[in-house]
Amino acid sequence: MLAAALFAATGLTPVAPESPNAERIADLYWFVTFWAVVVLLAVAIPLALFIVRYRSRGRDRTVEGPQIHGSTRLEIAWTLVPVAILVFVTAFTFYKLPGITLEDEAKAGDLRIRVEGRQFYWQYRYPNGVIAIDKLRAPQGRLVVLTITAPESDVNHSYWVPAVGGKFDAIPGETTETAFKAKRTGTFDGQCAEFCGIQHAKMLASIEVVPAGEFDSWLREQARAQEARTSDLGEQIFTGACAKCHGMNGEGLIGPAFTSASVSDADIVAEVVRNGRGKMPAIGEEWDDRQMDALTRHLKERFSEESNGR
């Protein structure tokens, strides 16, 4: 208990698990930690006692200390006990591993969401075509299967929201799957766990879990709004894909500052976003017209308003 309190105080413990697979990760963490502490104490306490018991006590350096003879039983014990601990930990690990991804529970009717890691944001695509940036919304109590990948022209990322599961790499051109089933509503934060470039620290992720009925209504409403070009998709894209380098007010944190003139031509914006320019990666290389239209509309509205306001 003392060790658990110490680890919690220093921020070294896992976050509270909110999905069965995250619970297995936490169980494994605490199991291994327990035996690590046991081994630490079994070595450190005798070592401290021996240092005190067999110290020189001021005798001359040429005088030999007490002669300690070997113990066959002790040597056998300190060989077999660590082996037994390793076998025990290994067996427990293999017992917990199969449920860490929840893939075996996935069925045909489960909610499947495509997760794409891109410099420097996460893009989510729902089965009905709805797109979200950085924040994933999911239903409480339902299994959600995540297909994690990255565009072939991008770099490696690692998707990690510790409250609902472990880290899974987003490798360009490859796919991997995991799943979670959130026990309660709330927002659970995560981040990219693979250094992916200059704005890696800004590549945050979050999962907002809402009641299942509320999620279904939201998903239908988002599908209609995005199809009609009336959703907040443009603002999501700007905040997630543009503002991290250009600033929330387009002031030019890393990239050049935005002006009403620089965002007025939709064709030029699309050319830069889809192909990149200079050190800027092609953040929207595979965007469809709906996404590009949402961004250009938002840029024009945002910066024309600021220009008029000045």
N, C-alpha and C positions, 0 to 999 in steps of 0.2 A: 504493500500500500504506500509506503514511504517513497519507493522508487517511482511508482505511478504518479504520485503527487509532484515529485521533482521533475519528471519528464513533462507533465502537463504544464507546470509553471514555466518551463523553458521553451515551450512550443514544439517539442519533439514528438508529441503523440499524434496519431491520426485524428482527423476531424470525425465528428460523430457520424457513423454510417447511416445512410438513409435508404439503402437498397440491400437485398440479401447478399449480393456479390461483394459489396463494400463491407458488410459484416464479416464475411469470411476473411477478407484482407486484414481487418482489424483483429480478428481472432488470431490469425497467424502472427501478426506483429506482436501481440501481447504474449503469446506462447513462446516465441523466440526470445523476446526481451526477458521473460522470467528466467529462462535457462542461461541467458547471457549474464544476468545479475548473479545467479547462483555460482557460475564459474568464476566471475570476478571476485566475489566474496571468498570463495574457496581458495583462491590464489592470494588475494591481497591480505586477508587476515593472518594466515600462517606466516606470510612473508614479513609482516609488521612485527609479529611475535618473535620470529627468529632474529630479526634485526636487533630487537631489544635484548632478548635472552642471550644471544651469543656475540654481543658487542665486545670490543677489546678491553673495556674497563681500565684503560690507562696502562696496560702492560706494554712492555717494550716490543717494538715491531719485529725483533728477532725471535721472540718467543712464540711458539706455535700455540694456536688455540685448541679448544677441546676437540678431541678426535671423535667424529661421528661416523658410526659404521652403518652400512646399508641395511635396508629392511626389505626382504623379498616380498612380503605381504603388501607393504606400502607401494612398492614399485608395480606390482600386479594391479593394485587398486587404481593407481593413477593412470594406468593404461586402459583398463577395462571400463572404468566409469565414464571417461570422455567418449569412448567409442559407443557406449550404450546411450549417452545423451545425443550424439549425432544421429544414431539410428532412430531414436525416438522423435527427434525434430524432423528428420527426413520423412518418416512415415506420416507424421501429422501434416506436413506440407503437401505430400501427394494426396492425402485425404481431402484437403481443403481446395486444392487447385482446380478440380473439375467444375466447381460452381462459381468461379471468379468471373467468368464472362456471361453466364446464363444462356449461352448459345443453345444448349440442349433443350431448353424450355421453349424456344422460339417455334411458333406455328405460322401457318399460311396467313391467318387473319390479323397478325400482330402489326402494330404501327412500325413502319420502317422509314427511317430518316437518313438521308445521305448527308454526311458531314465532310466538307471540303476545307482543308487547310490551305490558306493562301497568304502571301505576304501582304498585309499583316493582320488578317482577320479570319474568322470562321464563317463559312457560309453553310446554311442548312436548307435542304430542299425536302419538302414534305411530299407524300405520295400524290396529292392532288395538285402539285405544282407550286404551292406557296413557298416563298423564299424568305428566310430570315437571316440577319447578320448578327453574329456574336452572341445573341441571346436565343437559346432554344427553349421553346415552351412545350411542356409534356404533360400528359394526364396522370393523375394520382392513381396508384394501384394497378396500372396496366403495364404490360411488358413493352418496352420501347427498344427496338433493335436499331443500332447505329452502324451504318456502313461508312467507314472512315477512309478517306483517300486524299490525294492532292493532284493538281494538274501536272502533266508530264514536264512542263516548262518551269515548274516551281521548285521549291527546295523541301527538305524533310521538315515535318512538324510533328508534334506529339500532343494528342488530345488528352487532357487530364482534368476531370472534375472529381476530386477525391471522395466527396460525400456519396457518390453513386458508382464508383468503380476505380480501376487502376488506369495506368497510362497505356495509350495505344498509339503507335506511330501512324502518321499520315504520310505515306511514301508516294512520291510522284509516279503515276501510272499503275500503282498497286492498290488493292483494297483489303481491309481487314474488318472483322465484325466483332462487336460486343453488344451487350444489352444491359438494361437496368429496369428495376421496378420500384419506383419511389413510394415510400411508406406514408409520407405526409406532404402537405403542401409547403411551399416556401421557395426561396431562391438560393441556389447552391453555386458557389463560385469556383472557378478553375482557371487554367491558363495553359498556354503552350509550354511544354516541358522540354523542348528541343530548340537550342539556340538557332534562330533562323534568319538573323539579320539585324540591322541597326535598330529597328523598332520592335524587336522581339519582346521586350518588357511590356509593350502595349497590347500584345496579342492575348487578350483576356477572353475567357469564356464563362458563360453562366447558364444554368438550367433553371427555369422557372416552372415549378410544378403547381398545377391548378387542379381543382376537381374535374373529373372526367367529363361531366356534362358541360361545364364551362369551356373546357378545351375544345370539345366538338363544335360548339357554337362559334368560338373564336376562329377555328380553322375554316369553317364554311364562310364566315364573314370576310376573312382575309383573302380567300380565293376570289370572292366577288369583287372586293376592293382592288386587288392587284390586277385583275383582268380589266377592270374599268379604269385603271390608272388613277385611283383615288386613295390609295393606301399611303402609309408613311414609309414605304420601301425606300424612296429616294433619301429620306432623312437617315434611315438606318444605314444605307450604303455610304452616305457622306460621313457619318459619325464613325463607322467602323473601318472604311477603306481609305478615306481621304483625310479626315481631320487629324489622324494620328501622325501624319507627316506635315500637313499644311496648316494645322491649327483649327480649332472650332470656329474661329472667325476669319479663317483663310489668311492669317497673318504671316504664314511662311516659317514654320518652326524648323523644318529641314528642307522641304521643297520650296519653290517660289510662292510668293503671296498671290492670293486670288483677287481679281478685280472683276467688275461687271463686264469689261471688255474681254477678259481672258476666258470667260465662261459663256459668252453670248452665242458663240458658234458651236452648235451641237455636233457638227461633223468633226471639228478639230478636237473637241473634248473626247469624242468616241475614238478618234485616231490615237490620241495619247494614252487613254485608259486601256485600250485593247492591245496596243503594241509597245507601250512603255516609251520613255524618253530619257536619255542620259542615265543617271543612276536609279531612276524610277522604274520598278518592275512593271510588267504588264498585268496590273491588278485585276483587270476585267477581260482577260483574253477570251474567255468562253462565255461571257455574258450574252444573254439573249436581248432582243430589242426592248422587251419590257423593262429589264433592269437598266439598260442604258437610257431609255426614255425617262424613267423615274429619277435617275441621277441628274440628267441635264435639266429637267423641269425644276428640281429642287435647287440646283445651283443658280439658275436664272432668278427664281423667286427670292432666294436668300440674299444674293449679292446685289440684285437690283433694288431690293428693299433697303439694304444698308447704304447703297449709293444715294438713293433718294433721301434717306434719313440724314445724310451728311450735307 
